Amino acid sequence: MRPTRTRIALTLLAPFALLLAIESLFHTRLWERHAQPASHAGMSVRLKRALHDPVAKRIDFVTLGSSRPEYGIDHAAWATRARERGLVDADLSMPGTHWMTLGVLTRWLAREHQEIRGGIIGMAIQDFSNPGNGAYELGIVQPFRTLADTPWIARHVRFDIHDLSTWGVYSSMAEWRSDLREYLKNPSKRRESIRWYRQNITPQRTLFGNPQSKGDMCAFGLTNLSACDAIEATSDDANAGLRRQCAELRDMANSRPDFEAMLRGADVPASTARARDLVREQLREIAWREPPVVVLMPVPTLWSRDVLGKGQHAWALHVLQPLVDEGRIRVLDATDLFAGDAEECRNFFDLYHQNAAGRERLDAWLKPRLEPMLDAAAARTTASAAARRAPGKSPSPHGMMAR
């Protein structure tokens, strides 16, 4: 009987052992070289590869955040300004980034690029009212995460055994499943895509360049949500993205929370309180030598007028204020940079993102507010170098950024 029981046990355990082996294989990062470059995970793989390239041997300052700072901040200009001072400024912003990604990515940077001094975190005011950005953010963090990040990830994306999109909270194999399935359908097409991205999207371009953005919103306007009436009346493929954005904005407009009441003492919904606490926890955890500069990105007028909750701008500042008081962050509030501008539409190429003209406008606003950070860092670098050349003397300690 004993051999029979043993064989039965082995038969029962074999599938679990196989699953564990496959899971371990995906945890080793071996699949990353085959990932779809255009996917969320593939985008992160490309960024990670750039951060391991010789062009990123040393990084002094970084920009983190979603597609808003990716399009809205002039990364090429800041890279040039840093280079003129003997420093390196790199853009690490990625579409879809939210607080979960910031936590995982800043921990990865703390391990892989300990030399980073500081940087910008670009967020919009609505990013301070929700703990997560959806299960698709799991793909963004997958190439950067470790097992130790799992509890943090689980606090942002709620695991649901009935929803396969959430299984990536705990399983790398589950997160890569759709990518693997797509690869198996047409391996040669995937290899061709990977080859194209490696030839055309270089680490230099990824870290120090600006994305292309064409067109503006003047055909529809940006002052109120009625712009979506005209957008939704179109049927051409060129406006498909705008129609999707309109659907998102209408959903948000139908459930606008009253943040002013919360600020006056009304009960704060559990998800909003969780977001507030997670944001503060995340920003306190960043251990850069210079306090992070949180840039509140510009939003079109229709957001504040017709979409966002009452007092949402004040709520975002409320979330950040304790950290400002502690000296842990600086805040640069550009939310209303284009408000009241008769030609606001010329600064955005869709309902979310600035175009090249809008990027230039924001850069002109940021430049006098952020250049002192680069100047101070360059001065400290020069002082440290001089101290090393003078035996017996030590460089003066670095200070906090002026608020």
Legacy VTK file of the C-alpha trace (Angstrom):
# vtk DataFile Version 3.0
C-alpha trace
ASCII
DATASET POLYDATA
POINTS 403 float
0.000 0.000 0.000
2.795 2.430 0.821
4.169 2.696 -2.746
0.649 3.212 -4.056
0.004 6.029 -1.610
3.311 7.582 -2.507
2.505 7.475 -6.200
-0.930 8.990 -5.545
0.617 11.777 -3.477
3.183 12.496 -6.187
0.473 12.508 -8.827
-1.553 15.006 -6.838
1.419 17.199 -6.059
2.912 17.207 -9.560
0.590 19.910 -10.997
1.278 22.196 -8.036
5.027 21.611 -8.367
4.808 22.431 -12.063
2.865 25.638 -11.375
5.402 26.632 -8.734
8.261 26.005 -11.167
6.581 28.106 -13.862
5.848 30.872 -11.358
9.490 30.857 -10.281
10.562 31.073 -13.916
8.497 34.209 -14.478
9.918 35.691 -11.267
13.448 35.313 -12.662
12.702 38.024 -15.288
13.552 35.710 -18.170
10.327 36.558 -19.983
11.028 40.288 -20.013
13.200 40.051 -23.141
10.163 38.664 -24.996
7.564 41.121 -23.648
5.350 43.103 -26.021
7.129 46.501 -26.159
3.874 48.418 -26.644
2.262 46.950 -23.501
2.366 48.494 -20.030
4.854 45.859 -18.870
6.873 46.238 -22.072
7.084 49.978 -21.485
8.542 49.311 -18.028
10.959 46.729 -19.432
12.188 49.353 -21.891
12.649 51.896 -19.111
14.488 49.395 -16.929
16.800 48.504 -19.809
17.519 52.215 -20.320
18.302 52.627 -16.628
20.874 49.838 -16.924
22.444 51.387 -20.034
25.796 53.229 -19.803
24.003 56.539 -20.568
22.390 56.171 -17.121
25.542 55.209 -15.263
24.905 58.171 -12.954
21.604 59.983 -12.429
21.221 63.037 -10.215
17.566 63.986 -10.695
14.521 62.170 -12.042
10.982 62.965 -13.123
8.332 60.470 -12.050
4.643 60.355 -12.840
2.034 59.480 -15.418
1.472 60.526 -19.033
0.604 64.058 -17.852
4.207 64.908 -16.898
5.476 62.693 -19.715
3.881 65.069 -22.241
3.647 68.187 -20.108
7.210 68.627 -18.814
10.064 69.545 -21.153
12.408 66.673 -20.321
14.850 67.527 -23.093
15.233 71.078 -21.749
15.814 69.872 -18.183
18.316 67.266 -19.358
20.218 70.040 -21.137
20.075 72.387 -18.142
21.365 69.635 -15.879
24.129 68.692 -18.333
25.317 72.317 -18.458
25.885 72.069 -14.710
27.618 68.694 -14.814
24.479 66.862 -13.669
22.169 64.222 -15.138
18.381 64.627 -15.180
16.327 61.669 -16.487
12.661 61.260 -17.337
11.115 58.120 -15.799
7.469 59.096 -16.256
5.188 56.432 -17.737
1.526 56.421 -18.825
-0.727 54.934 -16.174
1.627 55.584 -13.268
-0.121 56.089 -9.947
0.944 55.779 -6.312
1.458 52.005 -6.447
3.944 52.400 -9.290
5.702 55.263 -7.527
6.222 53.086 -4.466
7.616 50.118 -6.390
9.739 52.242 -8.731
11.292 54.426 -6.020
12.247 51.296 -4.047
13.830 49.829 -7.168
15.742 53.074 -7.730
16.915 53.030 -4.110
18.521 49.658 -4.840
19.815 50.255 -8.378
20.554 53.998 -8.458
21.440 55.042 -4.939
23.176 58.156 -6.268
19.874 59.915 -7.110
19.675 63.234 -5.246
16.083 64.262 -5.874
13.481 64.929 -8.480
9.989 65.822 -9.594
6.800 63.863 -9.043
4.167 65.038 -11.504
0.559 64.364 -10.515
-2.839 65.930 -11.162
-5.206 66.865 -8.337
-7.569 63.943 -9.014
-4.717 61.502 -8.286
-5.038 62.259 -4.566
-8.524 60.830 -4.099
-8.127 57.187 -5.161
-5.725 54.566 -3.799
-5.200 52.908 -7.183
-5.432 53.409 -10.916
-6.873 50.001 -11.769
-5.539 46.482 -12.237
-3.695 47.451 -15.431
-1.128 49.187 -13.205
0.015 45.700 -12.206
1.618 45.400 -15.637
3.545 48.622 -15.113
5.101 47.475 -11.834
5.745 43.860 -12.873
9.308 44.361 -14.221
10.326 46.397 -11.155
8.638 44.507 -8.337
10.061 42.033 -5.852
8.220 39.700 -3.482
8.723 42.323 -0.768
6.547 44.748 -2.764
3.517 42.434 -2.682
1.902 43.878 0.490
2.195 47.415 -0.960
0.672 46.290 -4.254
-2.187 44.520 -2.475
-3.093 47.776 -0.711
-3.722 49.455 -4.077
-5.336 46.696 -6.126
-7.878 44.562 -4.308
-7.477 40.864 -5.165
-10.632 39.181 -6.433
-10.423 35.452 -7.099
-13.186 35.839 -9.694
-11.318 38.575 -11.606
-8.248 37.269 -13.449
-6.968 40.818 -14.002
-6.252 41.052 -10.247
-4.346 37.781 -9.947
-1.159 39.645 -10.803
-1.231 41.066 -7.283
0.322 37.800 -6.136
1.383 35.955 -9.302
3.882 36.964 -11.978
2.723 34.064 -14.114
-0.847 35.368 -14.025
0.302 38.873 -14.922
2.275 37.682 -17.950
-0.382 35.171 -19.122
-1.985 37.364 -21.821
1.417 38.512 -23.082
2.558 34.896 -23.391
-0.663 33.932 -25.166
-0.225 36.760 -27.689
3.395 35.768 -28.279
2.488 32.148 -29.000
-0.027 33.244 -31.641
2.655 34.962 -33.713
6.251 34.759 -32.371
7.777 36.288 -35.506
5.550 39.377 -35.245
6.611 39.825 -31.624
10.290 39.521 -32.506
9.843 42.092 -35.250
8.167 44.491 -32.813
10.941 44.056 -30.249
13.574 44.660 -32.924
11.849 47.853 -34.113
11.617 49.321 -30.602
15.245 48.536 -29.810
16.395 50.208 -33.020
14.170 53.275 -32.780
13.510 53.913 -29.077
17.014 54.255 -27.690
17.878 54.660 -23.980
18.973 58.216 -24.801
15.561 59.012 -26.243
13.717 57.229 -23.431
15.487 59.063 -20.625
16.300 62.468 -22.086
13.816 63.191 -24.884
10.270 64.460 -25.316
7.423 62.424 -26.793
5.839 63.722 -29.962
2.440 65.381 -29.674
0.487 66.844 -32.550
-2.628 68.963 -32.893
-4.727 70.908 -30.414
-8.282 70.972 -29.051
-9.503 74.166 -30.674
-11.961 72.325 -32.916
-13.923 71.289 -29.805
-12.819 73.537 -26.918
-11.833 72.779 -23.343
-13.899 75.125 -21.192
-16.813 72.785 -20.406
-17.907 69.186 -20.834
-20.265 70.120 -23.662
-17.164 69.828 -25.847
-17.823 66.101 -25.655
-21.146 66.557 -27.444
-19.266 67.641 -30.550
-16.596 64.969 -30.086
-19.152 62.180 -29.697
-20.986 63.375 -32.795
-17.935 62.475 -34.887
-17.374 58.974 -36.185
-13.912 59.090 -37.728
-11.153 56.922 -36.258
-8.971 59.957 -35.566
-11.290 60.952 -32.702
-11.728 57.469 -31.194
-9.359 58.300 -28.339
-11.218 61.516 -27.556
-14.528 59.638 -27.490
-13.079 57.172 -24.959
-11.870 60.072 -22.828
-15.315 61.668 -22.967
-16.867 58.447 -21.671
-14.392 58.477 -18.754
-15.083 62.126 -17.954
-18.855 61.649 -18.060
-18.552 58.746 -15.612
-16.558 60.930 -13.241
-18.973 63.848 -13.664
-21.877 61.606 -12.623
-20.338 60.882 -9.209
-18.636 64.039 -8.022
-17.725 63.771 -4.317
-17.968 66.786 -2.028
-14.435 67.311 -0.746
-15.356 70.658 0.776
-17.648 68.851 3.197
-14.827 66.466 4.114
-12.511 69.382 4.766
-15.167 70.864 7.052
-15.281 67.662 9.103
-17.735 65.374 7.322
-16.949 61.671 7.241
-14.276 60.773 4.707
-15.125 57.671 2.608
-12.872 54.716 3.343
-11.306 54.647 -0.129
-10.556 58.385 -0.003
-9.037 58.092 3.466
-6.954 55.141 2.283
-5.694 57.168 -0.672
-4.789 60.095 1.585
-2.847 57.849 3.956
-1.100 55.918 1.185
0.034 59.120 -0.549
1.488 60.494 2.665
3.138 57.179 3.499
4.654 56.910 0.034
6.071 60.435 -0.007
7.518 60.060 3.495
9.273 56.876 2.395
11.264 58.485 -0.422
14.771 58.918 0.964
16.335 61.280 -1.563
18.869 63.778 -0.312
16.674 66.563 -1.674
12.960 66.596 -0.819
10.818 65.565 -3.802
9.159 68.401 -5.695
5.506 67.517 -6.243
4.294 69.328 -9.351
0.519 69.508 -9.664
0.065 69.326 -13.412
-2.209 71.689 -15.363
-5.722 70.475 -16.122
-8.149 71.877 -18.706
-10.903 74.121 -17.342
-13.658 71.587 -18.005
-12.142 69.264 -15.388
-12.496 71.724 -12.510
-15.789 73.104 -13.820
-17.718 69.959 -14.791
-15.831 66.794 -13.805
-13.931 66.916 -10.532
-15.517 66.941 -7.115
-16.309 70.130 -5.257
-13.149 71.236 -3.441
-10.963 68.552 -5.031
-8.124 71.005 -5.585
-8.185 72.017 -1.922
-8.304 68.337 -0.936
-5.099 67.564 -2.860
-3.334 70.443 -1.100
-4.736 69.199 2.221
-3.214 65.763 1.612
0.184 67.317 0.880
0.291 70.074 3.507
1.577 67.974 6.452
4.525 66.831 4.381
5.287 70.401 3.328
5.192 71.416 6.998
7.608 68.582 7.820
10.006 69.729 5.102
9.700 66.382 3.325
8.408 67.786 0.022
7.982 70.967 -1.951
4.796 71.638 -3.898
4.548 73.590 -7.149
0.895 74.040 -8.039
0.344 74.533 -11.776
-3.231 73.176 -11.771
-4.788 76.400 -13.036
-1.908 77.517 -15.238
-4.188 77.758 -18.291
-7.396 78.746 -16.497
-8.985 81.831 -17.996
-6.737 81.648 -21.056
-8.818 82.504 -24.120
-6.620 80.163 -26.156
-6.401 77.343 -23.620
-7.300 74.874 -26.375
-3.996 75.570 -28.136
-2.061 74.008 -25.245
-3.607 70.509 -25.214
-3.812 67.773 -27.841
-6.590 65.887 -26.024
-8.698 66.193 -22.872
-5.795 65.186 -20.601
-2.446 66.055 -22.122
-0.500 69.148 -23.095
0.964 69.453 -26.562
4.321 71.033 -27.419
2.922 74.561 -26.948
1.524 73.649 -23.543
4.807 72.030 -22.613
6.658 75.242 -23.431
4.225 77.287 -21.345
4.672 75.033 -18.327
8.436 74.999 -18.799
8.545 78.789 -18.710
6.625 78.640 -15.410
8.763 75.871 -13.896
12.177 77.154 -14.967
12.645 79.949 -12.366
11.143 77.725 -9.664
13.326 74.676 -10.294
16.625 75.974 -11.659
17.815 76.964 -8.153
17.644 73.245 -7.281
20.101 72.463 -10.074
22.318 75.413 -9.190
22.513 74.356 -5.543
23.312 70.749 -6.485
26.027 71.893 -8.898
27.528 74.158 -6.231
27.638 71.299 -3.731
29.282 69.076 -6.313
31.927 71.720 -6.938
32.480 72.203 -3.197
32.821 68.460 -2.637
35.339 68.174 -5.458
37.351 71.082 -4.035
37.309 69.526 -0.578
38.616 66.226 -1.946
41.492 68.091 -3.540
42.318 69.829 -0.234
43.440 67.236 2.368
42.170 67.797 5.866
39.013 69.580 4.787
35.538 68.090 4.460
32.727 69.309 2.235
29.911 71.255 3.809
26.773 69.197 4.379
23.989 69.478 1.853
20.909 71.425 2.825
17.211 71.161 2.192
15.720 72.753 -0.895
14.265 76.163 -0.276
10.497 76.131 0.051
LINES 1 404
403 0 1 2 3 4 5 6 7 8 9 10 11 12 13 14 15 16 17 18 19 20 21 22 23 24 25 26 27 28 29 30 31 32 33 34 35 36 37 38 39 40 41 42 43 44 45 46 47 48 49 50 51 52 53 54 55 56 57 58 59 60 61 62 63 64 65 66 67 68 69 70 71 72 73 74 75 76 77 78 79 80 81 82 83 84 85 86 87 88 89 90 91 92 93 94 95 96 97 98 99 100 101 102 103 104 105 106 107 108 109 110 111 112 113 114 115 116 117 118 119 120 121 122 123 124 125 126 127 128 129 130 131 132 133 134 135 136 137 138 139 140 141 142 143 144 145 146 147 148 149 150 151 152 153 154 155 156 157 158 159 160 161 162 163 164 165 166 167 168 169 170 171 172 173 174 175 176 177 178 179 180 181 182 183 184 185 186 187 188 189 190 191 192 193 194 195 196 197 198 199 200 201 202 203 204 205 206 207 208 209 210 211 212 213 214 215 216 217 218 219 220 221 222 223 224 225 226 227 228 229 230 231 232 233 234 235 236 237 238 239 240 241 242 243 244 245 246 247 248 249 250 251 252 253 254 255 256 257 258 259 260 261 262 263 264 265 266 267 268 269 270 271 272 273 274 275 276 277 278 279 280 281 282 283 284 285 286 287 288 289 290 291 292 293 294 295 296 297 298 299 300 301 302 303 304 305 306 307 308 309 310 311 312 313 314 315 316 317 318 319 320 321 322 323 324 325 326 327 328 329 330 331 332 333 334 335 336 337 338 339 340 341 342 343 344 345 346 347 348 349 350 351 352 353 354 355 356 357 358 359 360 361 362 363 364 365 366 367 368 369 370 371 372 373 374 375 376 377 378 379 380 381 382 383 384 385 386 387 388 389 390 391 392 393 394 395 396 397 398 399 400 401 402
